[in-house]
Amino acid sequence: MTQAEKLRLIISLSIPSILAQISATVMFFIDTSMVGHLGARASAAIGLVETTGWLMGGLASAANMGFSVQVAHAIGANDFERARRVLRQSLVCCTIWTLSVSTISLLICGYLPYWLGGTEEIASDATRYYAIFSACGIFFQMEGLAGSMLKCSGNMKIPSALNILMCILDVVFNYIFIYLFDLGVTGAAIGTGTAMFITACLMLYFLLCRSDILHLKGRPGSFRPKADVVGNAFKIGVPMGLQHLLMGGAQVVSTVIVAPLGTIAIATHSMGITVESLCYMPGFGIGEAATTLVGQSFGAGKRLLTQSFARMSAALGIVVMTLMGVFMWVFAPELMAVLTPVDDIISLGTDCLRIEAYAEPMFAAAIVCNGVFIGTGDTLKPAAMTLVSMWGVRLTLAALLATTYGLQGVWFAMAVELTFRGLIFLARLFHGGWLKRIKE
């Protein structure tokens, strides 16, 4: 393949995923706006437990990738029967996993807001929101697993289209439950859960009944987990799970650092992260394309092709997110104003977003490089690098700066950490040690 052909392939796989990621961001944007217009207290209630919800999502994603990366390698090696065998076992293992996580989450939901430093004023709404979100964990897990399997088979269009549909459904259901049924924060959780349920059913249908490579209709086989598949899933997924666990823990600690700064700071922090996701979601879209292309090239034993896809994907991600960072810096006040009418939140959020804008290029490097390493099944070292960066740089610096500089200090710490993380991931990408695992 020529360089131009490789670039066109990366872009063609990235665009559907980028559109899906952006639509998901727009969904959260509209969600936050709907809740934000209920007042700062409602926004703070969701913002307080939001990072713990991300932790649940991260653990689900780690389980999914433990199996879908094996599917990408099997497809790259033209071993389609093994790919379907891995798929069958993944459905059983991921169901057991998510039910366990959801049960634990439901048991702690009444205590969580207080553990995070929340006050009585917002604890009740936060508890209900997190409980409903936890109960819908199985929908999130299956939607993510089916989407990941389709993407690793090279089908980006169906998962992306269904994710866009989920965003539309989420807005519709949120409007119904928040405003027509007047359920407020509880309505936001019910609306999102309903949208996830419908999308998960559709995603599983296209995977199990319509996928050219992976459909199971008319292809009998055992769903019983086997040692080789589960063992490989552990090797890939456990480092990612620990990474998400400790990263999610770091996000929770960040919330604990922000909580004493007051309701306005909590609401601003949550809304600011929603706005910032407009910038970094394109990076995740390119990272998903990199995981697919690198995973299949790795499975086929093509060292130079793997390396080329990796470097070109990283470069594309940096360019796109640099442009998005400029957009965020310029339009920060307007973006915050969409989410809330509260002037104090708009002003504080504008300051935070403009600090973060400078970190977007290196954040892109970290996102896409991580997608590259996942594609090869190399998850342990990247996980360790991320954890050192998050806990050693971000949280330490945030704790030191929060008392003096408030929320702006916390966001400055985030910007410094993301820049540091991007630099060390780029260094590892170009060092090339991760390529040694390829069997030519």
N, C-alpha and C positions, 0 to 999 in steps of 0.2 A: 504493500500500500504506500502511496505517496503521502507526504505530509499534509497536503490539502485534503486528500481523501480521509485521513485519520481525523483531521479537524472537523470535517463535515459530519463524520460519524459521531464524534463526541457531541457536537452541537445538536444533531438530530435526536440523540438519546437524551440530551440535557433539557431541551426545550419543553417537552411534555412534563418532565419532572419539575422544572422551574415553575411552569405555569401552575402545577398542582400545589407546589410549596407556597407560591405567592397567593393563590386562592385560599389556602389554609390560613395564611397570615391575614388576609382580608377578612376571613371569617372571625378570627380572634379579634381583629380590629373592630368589626361591627359588634361582636359580643361585648367587648369592653366598652364601646360607645353606648350600647343599650343599657348596660349596668351602670356606667359612669353617669348617665343622666338621672339615675335614681339617687345619686349623692355620693359623697366621699366615703361614707360608712360602708355602703354596699361594695364599692370598688376595693376598699381595704379588706373586707371579709374574704373576697375571692383572692386578692393578692397575697393574703397571709398564708393560705394553704396551696397556692398555685405551684410553688416550687416542689412541694411534696408530691403533687400530681405529676410533675415532670419526672420525679424520681421513679414513680410507678411506670410511666411511659418508657423510661430508659431501661428498666429491668425487662419489660416486655420486648423491647427492641433487641436487647442482647440475646434473649432466647430465640427470637426469630432469625437473627443473623447467624447464630450457631448452626442452623440447618440450611438456610438459603445460600450461604457461601458454599456449602458442600454441593448443593444443586448446581450452582454456577460452574464449579470445577468439573462436575460430572458431564454437564452439557458441553463444556469446552473440550472434553475428552471423547465426545460422542457416545457416552455411556448413558443413554436415556432411561434404561431400565433402573439403573442405580438412582438416577435423579428422582424417579417416581417412588422408589423405595424409601428414600430419605423424606420425601414429601409426606407419605403416609404416616411415618413415625413422628414427624414433626407435629402433625395435627393432635396426636395423643399427648405427646410430651408438653407441648405449649398449653394445652387445655389444663392439664394438671398443675402446671406452673402458675398460670394466671389465677386459677381458683384459690391457690394457696396464698398468693400475694393479696388478692382481694379480701380474703377472710381476715388476714392480719390487719389490713387497712380499716375494715369495718369495726374491728375490736378496739382500735385506738382512736377512732374519729372523734369521740367525745372529749378526749384529753388533748388532742393535737393542737388546737388553737392556743391553749394555755402554755403548752410546752414551747411554742414558737414565740411567746411573749405577747400574745393578743390580750386585749382587755375584754371585760364582760360585754361591752358595747357591741363588739363584732363577733364574739365567739359563737353565738347561736347560729347565725347565718353561715359562718365558716364551717361549722360542724355539719350542717345539713348539706351544704354544697359538696364537701369532701365525701360524705357517706354515699350520696347518689353517684358521684364520679367513680368511687371504688366499686360499687355494685355493677357498674357498666364496664368493668375492666375486661371481661371476656370478649365484649364486642370490639374493644380497642385492640386486643391481642390478635383476634382472628382477622380483623381488617388489615392490620400491619403484616401478619404472616402471609396472607394471600397476596397482598400487594408486593411484598418483598420477593416472593417466589416468582411472580409474573415478571418483575423487573429483572431478576437474575436470569430469566429465560430470554431476555431481550425485548420483552413486551412492555414498553413504557407508556403506551397510549391508553390502554384500558385502566391501569391503576391511577393514572393522572386524571383521566376523565371522571372516574368515580370519586376521586378526592375533591374535584371541583364540584361535583354534584353534592357531596357531603357538606361542603361549605354553604351551598344554596339552601339545602335542607335545614342546616343548623340555624341560619338566619330566619327562615320561615317559622320553624318550631320555637325558636327563642322569642320571636315576636308574639306568637300565640300564647306561650306559657308565661312570659314576663308581663305582657301588657293586657292581653285579652282575658287571661285567667288571673291576672294580678298576683302572681306568685313571686315576683322579685328575683332575688338571688337563687332561690330554689327552682324557679322556672328556667333560669339559665342552665342549670345542671340537667334538668329533665330534657330540655330542648336539645342539648348537645348529645346526651345519651341516646335519644331517639334517632338522631341523625347518624350516629355511629352504628346503631343496630341495623338500619336499612343498608348502609354502605357495606358493612361486613357481610351481610347476606348476598349482596350483588357481587362483591369481590370473590367470595368463595364459589359462587356459581360460575364465574368466568374462569377461575382457576381449575376447578374440579370437573367441569363439564365442557368448556370451550377451548381451553389452551391446546394448541397444536402438539406441544411436546409433553406437557405435564398432566393433561386431563386423565382422570381415573375411570371415567365411564366406559364400561366394557373391558376394563383391564384389572382383573382381580389380583389381589395380593394381600399380604399380611400387614396389619397395622401395629403389630406387637413390636415395641422398641427393642432393638438389638444393640449389643455392646459396641460394635464398631461405629455405628452411626451416632449413638448417644455419646460415646467417648470422644469422637471428633467434635461434636456439638459442644461438649464441655470444654475442650481445648480452645475452641474459638470463642464460645459465649461467656465462659466464666471470667476471663480477664475483662471483657466488655461489661459484664454484669457488675464486677467489682468497680470498674471505672465509673459506670452510671450510678452505682450505689454511693460511692465516695464523692462523685461530682454532685449528685443530687443532695448528698449530705452537706456539701459545700454551699449549694444554693440555699439550703435550709438555714445554715449558719449565717449566710448573708442576710436572710430575712430576719434572723434574730438580732443581727447588728443594726438593721434598719428600723426594726419595730420600736425601740426606745425613742426614735426621732419623731414619732407621732403619726397620727392618722394620715395627714397630708403626705408625709414622706412615704408611707407604705403604699398609698394609692398611686403616687407619682412613680415609684419604683416599678410597680406592676405595669402601669400604662406605658412607661418608657421602654420596658423590655418588649412589650407588644409592638410598639412603633419600630424599635430596632430590628425586630424580626423581619420587617420588610426588606432590610438590607441583607441579612445573612441567609434568608431562605433560598435565594438563587444559588448561593454557595453549596447548600445541601443538595439542591437539584443536580448540580454538576458533580458533586461528590457521589451521588447515587449512580450517575452514568459511569463515573470512574470505577466504582465497585463492580459494575456489570462487565465493562470492557476488560479491566485488569483481571477480574476473576476468570473470565472465559479464556483470555490469553494465557493466564497462569495454568489453567487446566490443560491447555493445549501444549504447554511447554515452550512457548515462544518468548524467550527472554528479552530480545530487543524490542519486540512489539509491545510487551508489557511495560518496559521502561519508557518507551515513547508515549504511550497512552497516559502514563502516570504524569510525566512532566508537562505534556500539553494540557492536560486537564487542570493541573495546578495553576499554570499560567493563565488559562481562560478564567478560572475562578477569581484570581487576583484582579484581573482587569475589570470583570463585571462588578465585583463588590467594591472596588475603588470608586467606580461611577455611582454606585448606590450610596456610598458614604458621602460623596459630594451632595447628592440629592437630599440626604437626611440632614446634613448641616444647614443647607439653604432653607429647607422647608420645615424645620423642626417646630417652630411655633404653630404653623398651620396644622401639622399632623397631630400635635397634642390637643389643639382646639377641637378637632373632630371627635376626640374621645371624651372630653369633659368641658363644661362651661366654667369650671372653677379657675379663676385667674391665678391663684397661688400655685396650683398644680401645673398649669400651662407654663408659667415662668420657670419654675424649678425643673420641670421636665425638659424644657428647651436647653437649659444649661447642661443637663446630664447628656442629652443626645449629641450635642456639639462636642463634648469631650470624647464620647465613644466613637464618633465618626472617624477620628484619626486612626483608630485601631482596625477598621474594616479590612484593609488589604491583607494584613497578616492573619486576621481571623479567617479569611478565605483560605489562606495557605494551610492553616491547621485543619479546617473542615475537609478540604479536598484531599489532602495527604492522608488524613485518617481514613477516608473512603478508599483510597488506593491500598493502604495496608490491610484493611478489612477484606478487600478483594482477594488478597493472597492468603488469607487466614492468619495473618500476623497481627495479633491483637494485644499480646502481653506487654511488649515494650512501649507501644504508643499509649496504652493505658497508664503505665507507670509514669511516662513523661507528662501526661495530662494531669495526673494527680499531684505530682511534684509542683507543677505550675499553678494549679488551683489552690492547693493548701499552703504551699510555700510562699507564693507570691501574692495572689489575689486576697485571700482571707487575712493574711498577716498585715498587708498594707491597708486593707479596708478597716480593720479593727483600730489601727493606729490613726487613720485619717478621719474616721467618722465623728469622733468626739470634737474635733477641731473644725473640720470643714463640712460636716453634715453629709447629706446625700451626695453632694458633688464630690466629696472625698471618696465615697464608696465607688462611684462610677469612674473616677480617675484610676483607682486601683484595678477596676475591671479592664480599662483600656491598656494599662501597663502589662497586665497578665496576658491578655489576648495577643499583644504584640510579641511578647516573649515566647508564648506557645507557638505562634506561627513560625518564628525564626528557628526554633529547635526542630520543628517538624520538617521544615525545608532542608535543614542540614542533614537530617536522616534520609530524606528522599534522595538527595543528590549524592550522599555517601554510598548508597546502593547495597548496604548489607542485607536488606530485606529481599533482594533479588536472588540471594544464594539458595533460597528454598525452592526455586523452580527446577523441576526435573525435565530437562530438555529431551 
